[in-house]
């Protein structure tokens, strides 16, 4: 990613807000059990209390991470239109000649062959690039390249999706 605040796509922002709501709903009942006035009983009770405290800490950490990402996205503004960034849609040509229209995103909600996550090898290679740039990245089969043909919607992606 770049050094400044990263923009976020509308879909990714929606997914983060949904996850945040779910985490907060999950945290409430677990945290309520920690406030119990009942003294800790045997070692099993103590272990259970420690496990619940750890779960609350895990939930709090993820909640803080999501809240920070949402704040960062609001400062960053919309995704760039002249350079590949999170939220960009672009058309690329792979080394084998196949072309695909992909979106750069942060979160995969469900299988989406058009989504390239920003932290994948291809996603990292594409961030900050412009139309006409060639990128090199690693795949399970070794190094390969792709050319950024255009930024913005470029038609329907082929059925085989990106090679990330």
N, C-alpha and C positions, 0 to 999 in steps of 0.2 A: 504494500500500500504506500501511499505518498506520505509526506511528512506532516501535512496539515489535516484538518478535519475532513473525513471521508464522507461524500454524499452517500445516500442510500436509496435504493429503488422503492417505489410505492409498495410493491409486494413484500419486500423484505421488511419494511417498516411495519406493515400490517402484521406480518408474522411475529416480529419482535414484540409488538404490543399485545398480541394474543398470548404469546409465551409468558410475558410479564404478568398478565391477568391470571393465567393458570398457576404460575409459581406463587403469587400472592395468596390465591385461594388455597393452595396446598400448604403454605406456611402457617396460616392462621390456626388450624386445628393442632398442628404439631407444637407450635409455640405455646398454645394454651395449656398443653399438658405439662410444660416445664414450669409454669407458674403455680402448679398445684402446691398446696400447703402440706400435703401428706409427706411425712418423713420417708426417706429412702429406707427400704426394708433390707432384704438380703442382697447378696452380690448380684444376683440375676436382676433385681430391681435397679440396682445401681448401674449395671451394664446397660439396661434398657434406657435409663435416663441419659447416660452418656451418648448412646446412639441417637436418641432424639435431639440432643443438643448439637451433635455433629450434623445431623440432617438440617436443622435450622441454620447452622452456620453455612452449609453448602448452598441452601436456598438463598440466604442473604447475599452470598457472594455472587451468585448468578443474577439475582435481582439488581444488584449494584452495577454489574457489568452491562446488563441490558439498558438500565437507566442512563448510564454513561454513553452508550452507543447512540441512544435516541437523542440525547442532548447534543452530541457531536454532529449528528446528521442534521439537526435543526440549524446549527451554526454554518455547516458546509453549504447549504443550499442544494439546488438540483444537481443531478449528475452532469458532467461536462458534455458538450456536444462536439467539441473539436478534438478530444483526446479520450482514450479509453479509460473509464473509471468504473467504480461500483455503480451499477444501475444502467450502464451503457448497453445498447444493442448494437452489434456489429456483424459484418459478414467477413468471414475468413476463408482463405484457400489453403488447404493442407498440402503437405509435401506430395501426397498421392494424387493431387489434382481435384479432390472432392472439395466442394464448397459447403459452408453451413452458416446460417444466421444464428448467433448465440447471444445470450444475455450474461453480463457479469453480475453475479450476485454474492450474497453472504450466506444465505440460509437456503437449504434444500428442504422444502416442506414435504414434497412427494416426488417420486421419480419424474424428472423433467430433463429430457435429452437435449434441450436447448439451453440449459443453465450451466454455466461454467463458474464455479465458486472462485472468489478472489484469492483464496489461499491454495488453490490447486496449482500444479506446475504451469499449465497453460494460462490460467488466470493471472498468476504472478507475472508471467512473461508479457501478457497483453497490457497490464496496467501502465498508464502513462504513454502508450503508443498512439500513433496517428495513422490515418489511412495511408497506405503505401509502405508502411514499415513491415519488415520481416522479423519474426521472433523465433528464437530457439528455445526448446523446452524438453524436458525428459518425460518419457512414457515408460511403462513397464517393458516395452520392447527396445528401448534405447532412445537416443537423441533424435529429434525431428524438428521441423520448422513449420511455420504457418505465416501467411501474408495477410495483413489487415487490408481488405479490399475497400470497405466503406464503413462509416459510422452511421447509425440510425437504422431504422427498419429496412431490410433489404429483401423482403419476400419470405416465403415459408421455408423453414429449414428442411434439408433432406431427411429422410427417415433414419439414416444411420447416425445422426447427431455428431457432436464434437469428439475429437480424439484426445480426451484429457485423461 
